[in-house]
Amino acid sequence: MKIIAYTVKGLEEVAKQEIQNLVREVNFVDLKPKRIVFETKYSKVLTDLKTVDDICLLLATGEISRVEDVLNIFRDINLKSAKEQIEQYRKVNNTFSVTFSLAKTKIKVEELQSSLSKVIGEDYNWEYTELDHSNFDIRVFIDNKELYVSVRLTEKPLFHRSYRTVSSKGGLRPSIANSMVKLATLGDKGIVVDNFCGSGTILAEAYLAGNDIFGGDIENMAVEATLQNLSNLGCKTESKIKRLDALKAPWKDKQFDFAVSNLPWDKQIEIKSVTDLYVGSLSEYARILKPDGRLCLLVSKPDLLIKHAKAFFPNKKIEKFQIGFLGQTPSIITII
């Protein structure tokens, strides 16, 4: 069957590598910003993907420019057959919803939503639920004139994590956090530190990947959120998660194998000087990382960070991965 994986823009290659590692027989058909199309046999391991935002059964693709073009493509789709395939993964009833992702198109979501809900409801005698996307959820993805119609395999998007019961300002999407852990560890296991832990998403993803974890944050509420989320995983780390100043952390020299952090962007969390933040963070990570340690940071000013990273890590390879997230274009920097 044909599957489409929806990703954070800029992390398609990371997700593709995870798919290759997880799925035994896979044939990649298309890889473009925010989506990967591939063919594989039925396999529940698809729902175990961690770097993917959503995983769906692909029903149709086509070139469109108006609402009627979309409706014509839907008229050729057998949604009952698709529902039977989805039921191999989970139970669904006779209600449906539609999730829209539209970019670079003149088509209006409101018009498309009204037309599709009416056509599908009448043709299949199913009930449309506008706000509940946990049932038979049809995804309509339009990028310019390219249309992808798919149905979610899981009840909730893959980026949803049950351990995240508490969040903090500037919280990171788990699929991005998991991608960063993979970029830093390259599949190895060791001791991971995050001195900007926020609500602990990076540490949770590192723990789930089999790593020992340490970290902290300057905000008490962030430390409490991290401890709660980690405890939801059964992870007892009270002595390893501390309130700390990331520029003067309480860790020993050369203690860690990997450092993975989402540094403040000066958006939701105000910072006085980006330069001081970057220099201080790099200096501290250079101190507490082992000589062969690896670093992965998400930042809003990548060129500035790279400039200073070259001074603290002169013999390491530095790479930049720009991503698109919540209307922003930060970059992941790996120092390996």
C-alpha positions, 0 to 999 in steps of 0.5 A: 500500500502507499503511505504518506508521512507528514514531517516538519519542513527541513526534517524530511531526510531524518524521517526518511532514515528512520523509516528505512531503519524501521520498515523492512521493505520500503520503496520511496516514491516521492520526497518533498517539503513536509511529506514523504511518499512510500510503498510498503506492506501492511505493518503496524511498526509505522505507528512507532515512528518518532520523527514523523508528525503524521502517518496516513494511507495515501488515497489520491494525488492530483493537480488542482487549482479550484475546489471543483478539481478537489471534488472531482478527485474525491469522486474517484476515491473509494472511502469505504475501502480506505476505511476497511484498511484503516481498521487494520490499525484501529476501530473507526465508526461512521463519523468523519472529519477533515484536516486541512493543510493548505499552502500557496493556493487561492483555495479557501479552507472554509469553502473546501470544508463546506463542499467536502463535508457535504459531498462525503456525508451524502455519498456515504451517509456518514456524519461529519464532526468538525472538531473531533479528528480522532475518528476517520480523519481525512487529510487534505494537503495542498501545496501550490497545485499539488493535492494529496488525499490521505487518511490518518492511520492513528487516532492522534497525530504521531507527534502527540506524546502521552507523557506530555501532561505539562508544558512550558513556554517555548515548548518543542514539538516531540518530533523535532526533539526526537530528530535532534536526539537522532542527529546528535547520537547517530544511533549510539547510546550514552549520557545526554544533557540539556541545560535548557530543558523547558518541559523536558521534551528533549530529555524524554525523547532521549530517555525513550531512545535508551540514553541516561539523561541529565539537565535543568532550567533556570525556571523552577516551573520548567524543572517541575514540568520536566520532572512531572513529564519524566515521571509519567514515563516512570523515569526517576531523575530527581537528582539529575534534573536541577534548577540551574544557570545554563552558563554555569551548570553544576556538572563535572568537566567532560561528563557527557556524551551528547548535549541537545538543547532548544535555546531561547529564540527571544520570542516567547522567552526574552533574552538580553543578549543573543551573543552572550547566550550563545557564547556562554552556552557553547563555552559551558557545553565545551567544558562538560562534553567529552572530547568526542562528545556531540552537540545539537542545538536549535537556534534562531540565529544559526550563522551567529552560533556557527561563528562562535562554535568554530572557536569552541569546537575547532576540530568538529564538523558543523552542519545546519538544518533549517526547519519550518515551525509555527511560522518561524524558520529556526535552524538545527546546528549539529557539532560532531 
